[in-house]
């Protein structure tokens, strides 16, 4: 294993990892200086313009993370095109829905995925991006449409959140200010670029600050090597932190130069929070974000970070709790509506506030905790049960590695609280876990049954897909 780490370090230094975007002191991406990045993306913009792409056109981007992905994205943005990134894990049925809904003039796709698109839309090969003379600059306003990001679809068909350039700037600037991000930083970026965590925070933040960025496919050995190489920041999801901690348990590393670990997209269990504090040398900074607004709430950079809480609103964001304690948002980060879906847009707002669908809890100092989704709220025997509250209790049991709580239909109770558990090495019994919960929760909140599974179904950002469990 040590030799593998040394090999990754060497390849990072030499720039021979094809998926790595390496930056010298004067640059930001793939060994490119900012001037070179600007020049090459302008050439891509010229090539897309020669193919007929115009301001306001939708352009799909269906590929795995790479330097070419970033050049294609920036090239399209320079033209004023509305970029539509696809989850590279999507298959034909999912791709067809997004193509039909967003109606792009063309799709930029890598070799592995172009065959799925060619029967449906004109395809531009990512590996052979056309290059031409830089086009005449277009005029972009804060209200100019920039990006359509499709929701994860954990509870239904994905909807396209239309974000404008003002939204994207506000999102990145809020995180930059809150996390004290500067040109002296170096981010190890292992998140998917099709999602706002990786795109709106990781890429946009690095470009706006002028910081260095290393984009690498997530592998705990490679990430640890990159972090030891002088990085100062890492963004990830809980599943990534679990694997990083597993790696560091076996092979401790010197991570003293890393000043910030950020975790989001799914709750960080308290046990993992404590494990990270011990093995990373600091607790991760948990934050809360949504497709429709990027990262909107964050624990403090300097100050106590409490497990189970996602913190305070970022600069420019307002947070309140509406009916049924639903988290509602307002601010420049928040989108204006869903693409070609006025009904969904109207239903999503109340008096100018966006209704997230998340159930929240605000404490006396305004710190937010997320207790679940309204659509996931369990009503058992007439009582409301928040799945996250039950999960937090069960996660404290040493025999539980992961857990998701859902409501299953019941003739007696309406819905029956059911826990799906990934057991730890010492597997508990069903009665043991139910008894453990009954000692800590009101009886109506306790699971009536426990089902053991090898893994919980998750989407690309690590969110549990509860609809599959039901």
C-alpha positions, 0 to 999 in steps of 0.5 A, a space after each residue: 500500500 505504501 508503494 501505491 501511495 508513493 506511485 500516486 505522489 510521483 505521478 501527481 508530480 509528473 502530471 502523468 495521471 490523466 484524470 488529474 488537473 495539476 496547477 503550478 503556483 501560477 495556474 489553476 487547471 491541468 498545468 495551465 496558467 489562468 491565461 492559458 485556461 482563458 485562451 483554450 476555453 476561448 478556442 473551444 467557444 470559437 469551435 462551438 460557435 462554428 458548429 452553430 451554438 449561439 447565446 441562449 442555446 442549451 448544450 448538454 455535457 455528458 462525460 466523466 470528470 476531466 480537464 476537457 470537461 472543464 474546457 467544454 463547460 467554460 467554452 460554452 459559458 463564454 458563448 452565453 450558452 446554457 450548459 446542461 451537465 448530465 450525471 455520467 452514470 445515467 443510462 439511456 432512459 434517464 438521458 432521454 428524459 433530460 434530452 427531451 426536457 432541456 432540448 439541447 442543440 447538441 451534446 458534448 459527450 465522451 467516447 464511453 457515452 456518445 453512443 447513447 446520445 447519437 440517435 437522439 441529438 447531434 454529438 460533439 466528441 469531448 476528446 476532439 473538441 473543435 477549436 477556432 478563433 475566439 468569438 466576439 464577447 457576448 453581453 451577460 447580465 446577472 439574470 442571463 441563464 447559465 446552467 440547468 442542473 437536474 434534481 437528483 430525482 430521489 422522490 420522483 422524476 428529475 426537474 431542471 433547476 435553471 440558474 443564472 449567472 448571478 446565482 452562480 456568482 452569489 453561491 461561490 462568493 458566499 462560500 469563499 467568504 465563509 470558508 476564508 478561501 484565497 489564492 493561496 489555497 489548493 483544493 483536492 477536488 474529487 467530487 462530480 462536476 455535474 453537481 453544484 457541490 463540485 461545480 458551483 463550489 469546487 470549480 467556480 470557487 477555485 477560479 474566482 479566488 485564483 486558487 490551485 485545484 487538483 481534480 482527481 477520481 476519488 480513491 482514498 490512496 490517491 486523495 491522501 497522497 494529494 493531501 500530503 502534497 501540500 493541499 489546504 482544502 478537501 470537499 467530500 461526502 460522508 461516504 468519502 470520509 468513511 473510506 478516507 478514515 479506513 485508509 488513515 486507520 491503516 496508514 496514518 498520514 501527515 495532513 497538518 497543512 490541510 486547513 479545511 475539510 468540508 462535508 455535505 450532500 448527506 448527513 455526517 453520522 456523529 460516530 464518523 464526525 468523531 472519527 474524522 476529528 481523530 484521524 484528520 486532525 480536525 472535525 469536518 465542516 458540515 454544510 447544507 445545500 440544494 440543487 436550486 441554490 447551491 451551498 446556503 448554510 454552513 457551520 462556522 470556519 472558526 468556532 464550534 462545529 456540532 455533529 448533526 447541525 449544518 450551521 448558519 446561513 451564508 452571506 446573502 441568504 435568509 433562512 426561516 421555517 415555514 409550515 411543518 418546520 419546512 426550511 425556506 430560503 431567500 437570497 441571490 443564491 436561490 434560482 428563479 424557477 424550474 425549466 419549462 415547468 411553471 406549475 412546479 415553480 409556482 408550487 415551490 415558492 411562497 411569498 418569494 421564499 423557496 420551499 426546500 421540502 426539508 424539515 428543519 430545526 433552529 436553535 436559540 442562536 439560529 443554527 440549523 439542523 435538518 431532520 428529514 424531508 417532508 415527503 419522508 415524514 412518517 405518520 404512525 398512529 397519528 404521530 409525526 416521526 422524523 426519520 433522521 431523529 431515529 437514525 441518529 439514535 441507531 447510529 450510536 449503536 456499535 453494531 450499526 455501520 449505516 441506517 436509513 429509516 422509512 415508513 412502510 404501509 401498515 393497516 394498524 398504524 398507517 405507516 410502520 417505522 422500519 429501519 434498514 441497517 448495514 451492520 458493523 462487524 459485530 452484527 446486532 439482532 433485530 430485538 437488540 436494536 429495537 430495545 436500544 431505540 426504546 431506551 432512548 425514544 418515545 415508543 411511537 418513534 421506535 422501529 417496529 422492524 429492522 431489515 439488514 442489508 449489505 448496502 443502502 441505495 444511494 445516488 451519485 452524491 451519496 444521498 440515500 434513495 429511500 424510494 428504493 427501500 420502500 
